[in-house]
Amino acid sequence: MTTDPTTPAPVRRVVVPSPAALVRATLATMVVGAIATAGAAWVSGSASANAAAVGAAVTVAFFAMGAFFLHAAAAIMPQASLALAMLTYFCQVLALLLLFVGAQRAGWPATQDARAWFAGSVIAATVAWTVTHVVAYTRLRILAFDDTLASGPASTPGGGTR
């Protein structure tokens, strides 16, 4: 039995970034997708515009669902974030594989121009999402330490305070 009073362990706060980064990245990607769709309609016609719109929508869905699930995982159990990130990525890649195989078997997109606009839209939307997401997260202010532990007096290994 010791004479030192037992102190409860400090409650750790989980810091989950605001959804503003997700909203900004989604809006930027949708704007790039709209520009790609308008360009495809103007240059190559409606089939290419449809392909560009689907490419941008698939990209937004891919990244937004992944970010949403990872934000939820970080809020519930931060220790499992990396494992859930890997599982989420695996499931997303599998879903994309099934989507692309199904589209190819259905003969969509039908023309080479439409395929090119689809691929270009996916690439442009991916770049827009990545750049916007990185910029938004670098502007966030997230504590690198637990400020509740730093507020009390420092203790020495012998049990006294400094």
Backbone hydrogen bonds in HBPLUS format (Angstrom, degrees):
<---DONOR---> <-ACCEPTOR-->    atom                        ^
c    i                          cat <-CA-CA->   ^        H-A-AA   ^      H-
h    n   atom  resd res      DA  || num        DHA   H-A  angle D-A-AA Bond
n    s   type  num  typ     dist DA aas  dist angle  dist       angle   num
A0023-VAL N   A0019-PRO O   2.95 MM   4  6.27 159.0  1.99 155.8 161.9     1
A0024-ARG N   A0020-ALA O   2.88 MM   4  6.03 165.9  1.90 150.6 154.5     2
A0025-ALA N   A0021-ALA O   3.02 MM   4  6.11 163.4  2.04 145.2 150.0     3
A0026-THR N   A0022-LEU O   2.96 MM   4  6.08 155.1  2.03 143.4 150.7     4
A0027-LEU N   A0023-VAL O   2.91 MM   4  6.12 164.8  1.93 153.9 157.6     5
A0028-ALA N   A0024-ARG O   2.95 MM   4  6.11 164.8  1.97 151.5 155.8     6
A0029-THR N   A0025-ALA O   3.00 MM   4  6.08 157.2  2.05 144.0 150.4     7
A0030-MET N   A0026-THR O   2.92 MM   4  6.12 152.2  2.00 147.1 155.1     8
A0031-VAL N   A0027-LEU O   2.94 MM   4  6.17 151.8  2.02 148.7 156.1     9
A0032-VAL N   A0028-ALA O   3.04 MM   4  6.30 163.1  2.07 147.9 152.0    10
A0033-GLY N   A0029-THR O   2.88 MM   4  6.08 154.2  1.94 143.5 151.4    11
A0034-ALA N   A0030-MET O   2.86 MM   4  6.07 149.9  1.95 142.9 150.7    12
A0035-ILE N   A0031-VAL O   2.96 MM   4  6.25 154.7  2.02 149.3 156.2    13
A0036-ALA N   A0032-VAL O   2.89 MM   4  6.15 159.1  1.93 149.0 155.0    14
A0037-THR N   A0033-GLY O   2.85 MM   4  6.02 153.0  1.93 144.5 152.3    15
A0038-ALA N   A0034-ALA O   2.92 MM   4  6.09 162.0  1.95 146.8 151.5    16
A0039-GLY N   A0035-ILE O   2.90 MM   4  6.07 158.7  1.94 147.7 154.1    17
A0040-ALA N   A0036-ALA O   2.88 MM   4  6.03 155.0  1.94 144.7 151.6    18
A0041-ALA N   A0037-THR O   2.92 MM   4  6.13 156.8  1.97 148.6 154.8    19
A0042-TRP N   A0038-ALA O   2.98 MM   4  6.12 155.0  2.04 145.8 152.5    20
A0043-VAL N   A0039-GLY O   2.91 MM   4  6.00 158.1  1.96 148.6 154.4    21
A0044-SER N   A0040-ALA O   2.78 MM   4  5.40 152.6  1.86 139.4 148.5    22
A0045-GLY N   A0040-ALA O   3.11 MM   5  6.42 124.1  2.44 144.1 150.5    23
A0049-ALA N   A0045-GLY O   3.10 MM   4  6.35 150.2  2.19 143.5 152.7    24
A0050-ASN N   A0046-SER O   2.87 MM   4  6.06 158.3  1.91 150.2 154.9    25
A0051-ALA N   A0047-ALA O   3.09 MM   4  6.31 155.1  2.16 139.9 146.8    26
A0052-ALA N   A0048-SER O   2.89 MM   4  6.13 156.4  1.95 148.2 154.4    27
A0053-ALA N   A0049-ALA O   2.94 MM   4  6.12 157.5  1.99 148.4 154.5    28
A0054-VAL N   A0050-ASN O   2.95 MM   4  6.15 159.8  1.99 149.8 155.1    29
A0055-GLY N   A0051-ALA O   2.92 MM   4  6.09 155.3  1.99 145.0 152.2    30
A0056-ALA N   A0052-ALA O   3.04 MM   4  6.26 158.4  2.09 146.9 151.7    31
A0057-ALA N   A0053-ALA O   2.94 MM   4  6.13 157.8  1.99 146.3 153.1    32
A0058-VAL N   A0054-VAL O   2.86 MM   4  6.00 160.2  1.90 152.1 156.9    33
A0059-THR N   A0055-GLY O   3.10 MM   4  6.24 155.2  2.17 140.9 147.7    34
A0060-VAL N   A0056-ALA O   2.95 MM   4  6.20 162.6  1.98 151.6 155.8    35
A0061-ALA N   A0057-ALA O   2.94 MM   4  6.09 165.4  1.96 149.6 154.0    36
A0062-PHE N   A0058-VAL O   2.89 MM   4  6.00 159.2  1.93 147.2 153.2    37
A0063-PHE N   A0059-THR O   3.06 MM   4  6.26 175.9  2.07 157.1 156.8    38
A0064-ALA N   A0060-VAL O   2.84 MM   4  5.76 161.7  1.88 151.5 157.9    39
A0065-MET N   A0061-ALA O   3.07 MM   4  5.85 163.6  2.09 141.1 146.1    40
A0066-GLY N   A0062-PHE O   3.34 MM   4  6.39 159.2  2.38 139.0 144.9    41
A0067-ALA N   A0063-PHE O   2.95 MM   4  6.12 165.1  1.97 152.8 156.8    42
A0068-PHE N   A0064-ALA O   2.87 MM   4  5.95 158.0  1.92 147.5 154.2    43
A0069-PHE N   A0065-MET O   2.99 MM   4  6.13 168.4  2.00 151.8 154.2    44
A0070-LEU N   A0066-GLY O   3.04 MM   4  6.18 155.4  2.11 145.2 152.3    45
A0071-HIS N   A0067-ALA O   2.92 MM   4  6.08 153.2  1.99 147.4 154.3    46
A0072-ALA N   A0068-PHE O   3.03 MM   4  6.27 160.3  2.07 149.6 155.0    47
A0073-ALA N   A0069-PHE O   2.91 MM   4  6.10 154.4  1.98 143.7 151.1    48
A0074-ALA N   A0070-LEU O   2.92 MM   4  6.05 156.4  1.98 144.5 150.6    49
A0075-ALA N   A0071-HIS O   3.09 MM   4  6.29 144.4  2.23 142.0 151.0    50
A0076-ILE N   A0072-ALA O   3.09 MM   4  6.30 148.9  2.19 145.4 153.3    51
A0077-MET N   A0073-ALA O   2.80 MM   4  5.68 157.8  1.85 153.3 158.9    52
A0080-ALA N   A0077-MET O   3.11 MM   3  5.80 152.4  2.19 119.6 126.3    53
A0081-SER N   A0078-PRO O   3.22 MM   3  5.28 166.8  2.24 110.8 112.0    54
A0084-LEU N   A0080-ALA O   2.94 MM   4  6.10 163.5  1.97 157.8 163.0    55
A0085-ALA N   A0081-SER O   2.81 MM   4  5.94 143.4  1.94 143.6 154.4    56
A0086-MET N   A0082-LEU O   3.02 MM   4  6.30 157.3  2.07 150.1 154.8    57
A0087-LEU N   A0083-ALA O   2.99 MM   4  6.24 159.0  2.03 147.4 153.5    58
A0088-THR N   A0084-LEU O   2.81 MM   4  5.88 159.0  1.86 144.6 150.7    59
A0089-TYR N   A0085-ALA O   2.94 MM   4  6.08 162.5  1.97 146.6 151.4    60
A0090-PHE N   A0086-MET O   2.97 MM   4  6.15 160.7  2.01 146.7 152.0    61
A0091-CYS N   A0087-LEU O   2.99 MM   4  6.21 163.7  2.02 149.7 153.9    62
A0092-GLN N   A0088-THR O   2.89 MM   4  6.11 153.2  1.96 149.4 157.3    63
A0093-VAL N   A0089-TYR O   2.94 MM   4  6.15 164.4  1.96 155.0 158.4    64
A0094-LEU N   A0090-PHE O   2.98 MM   4  6.17 157.8  2.03 148.0 154.5    65
A0095-ALA N   A0091-CYS O   2.91 MM   4  6.10 154.9  1.98 143.7 150.6    66
A0096-LEU N   A0092-GLN O   2.88 MM   4  6.16 156.3  1.94 150.2 156.8    67
A0097-LEU N   A0093-VAL O   2.91 MM   4  6.12 155.6  1.97 146.5 153.3    68
A0098-LEU N   A0094-LEU O   3.00 MM   4  6.30 161.8  2.04 149.6 153.7    69
A0099-LEU N   A0095-ALA O   2.91 MM   4  6.13 154.2  1.98 145.9 153.6    70
A0100-PHE N   A0096-LEU O   2.85 MM   4  6.06 166.1  1.87 155.9 158.7    71
A0101-VAL N   A0097-LEU O   2.91 MM   4  6.05 160.8  1.95 152.3 157.9    72
A0102-GLY N   A0098-LEU O   2.96 MM   4  6.00 159.8  2.00 142.9 149.0    73
A0103-ALA N   A0099-LEU O   2.92 MM   4  6.10 153.8  1.98 145.3 152.9    74
A0104-GLN N   A0100-PHE O   2.93 MM   4  6.05 155.5  1.99 143.5 150.1    75
A0105-ARG N   A0101-VAL O   2.95 MM   4  6.15 159.7  1.99 149.2 154.6    76
A0106-ALA N   A0102-GLY O   3.02 MM   4  6.15 141.0  2.18 138.5 148.9    77
A0108-TRP N   A0103-ALA O   2.87 MM   5  5.19 166.9  1.89 160.7 156.5    78
A0107-GLY N   A0104-GLN O   3.05 MM   3  5.02 150.6  2.14  98.3 107.5    79
A0115-ARG N   A0111-THR O   3.11 MM   4  6.43 153.7  2.18 144.1 151.1    80
A0116-ALA N   A0112-GLN O   2.97 MM   4  6.21 154.6  2.04 145.6 152.6    81
A0117-TRP N   A0113-ASP O   2.91 MM   4  6.21 155.9  1.97 150.6 157.0    82
A0118-PHE N   A0114-ALA O   2.89 MM   4  6.06 151.2  1.98 144.5 152.8    83
A0119-ALA N   A0115-ARG O   2.97 MM   4  6.18 168.8  1.98 151.9 154.1    84
A0120-GLY N   A0116-ALA O   2.85 MM   4  5.99 161.2  1.89 146.6 152.8    85
A0121-SER N   A0117-TRP O   2.88 MM   4  5.88 153.1  1.96 140.9 147.9    86
A0122-VAL N   A0118-PHE O   3.01 MM   4  6.26 157.2  2.06 149.4 155.5    87
A0123-ILE N   A0119-ALA O   2.95 MM   4  6.19 162.8  1.98 152.2 156.8    88
A0124-ALA N   A0120-GLY O   2.90 MM   4  6.03 167.6  1.91 148.9 152.7    89
A0125-ALA N   A0121-SER O   2.88 MM   4  5.90 159.5  1.92 145.8 152.0    90
A0126-THR N   A0122-VAL O   2.93 MM   4  6.01 151.3  2.01 142.9 150.8    91
A0127-VAL N   A0123-ILE O   3.01 MM   4  6.26 160.1  2.05 151.6 156.3    92
A0128-ALA N   A0124-ALA O   2.97 MM   4  6.17 160.6  2.01 146.2 152.0    93
A0129-TRP N   A0125-ALA O   2.89 MM   4  6.05 163.8  1.91 148.7 153.1    94
A0130-THR N   A0126-THR O   2.94 MM   4  6.05 170.4  1.95 150.8 153.8    95
A0131-VAL N   A0127-VAL O   2.96 MM   4  6.04 172.3  1.97 154.0 156.4    96
A0132-THR N   A0128-ALA O   3.02 MM   4  6.01 166.6  2.04 148.5 152.9    97
A0133-HIS N   A0129-TRP O   2.82 MM   4  5.86 160.9  1.86 153.0 159.0    98
A0134-VAL N   A0130-THR O   2.95 MM   4  6.04 164.1  1.97 149.9 154.2    99
A0135-VAL N   A0131-VAL O   2.99 MM   4  6.14 166.2  2.01 151.7 155.7   100
A0136-ALA N   A0132-THR O   2.93 MM   4  6.04 161.5  1.97 146.7 152.3   101
A0137-TYR N   A0133-HIS O   2.96 MM   4  6.11 159.6  2.01 149.3 154.5   102
A0138-THR N   A0134-VAL O   2.96 MM   4  6.09 147.3  2.07 146.6 155.3   103
A0140-LEU N   A0137-TYR O   3.32 MM   3  5.19 151.2  2.41  95.2 103.3   104
A0149-LEU N   A0146-ASP O   3.33 MM   3  5.90 144.0  2.47 111.7 119.2   105
A0162-ARG N   A0154-ALA O   3.21 MM   8  6.05 157.2  2.26 152.8 155.5   106
A0156-THR N   A0160-GLY O   2.79 MM   4  5.53 164.8  1.82 159.5 161.6   107
A0159-GLY N   A0156-THR O   3.03 MM   3  5.53 167.2  2.05 120.4 124.4   108
